[in-house]
Amino acid sequence: MKKIQKLVGEEEKLRMPIAQGLPWTTDETKCLIKPPVKKNTIPTDLKLHSDIRAVERAWFAHQVAEKGRLIKQYKMERERQQKLEEEEEIKRLRKELIPKAQLMPYFD
């Protein structure tokens, strides 16, 4: 019985793997040197194409509005000038065309 127990015990030992530790080193541990710390990055302002286009579009819209205003002013000035000329023409015609009595034709 002792032999059987001894054999069973040996088989169990063979089944169990033996944990092997790391080998002992004679070297002393070295402290690793830390890499130098990088400077903080400074963020740059973004220049979006849509922002640039918005500024250009605002300038263009202002130019178009200014041009439209000038054209409207020019038309109003022209209409006023034309109205004055027509009034002067009417006054001149009224002075020239004074109604005069004309003789009736004689029909015999």
Secondary structure, DSSP 8 states (H G I E B T S, - for coil): -HHHHHHHHHHHHHHS----------S---------------------HHHHHHHHHHHHHHHHHHHHHHHHHHHHHHHHHHHHHHHHHHHHHHHH------------
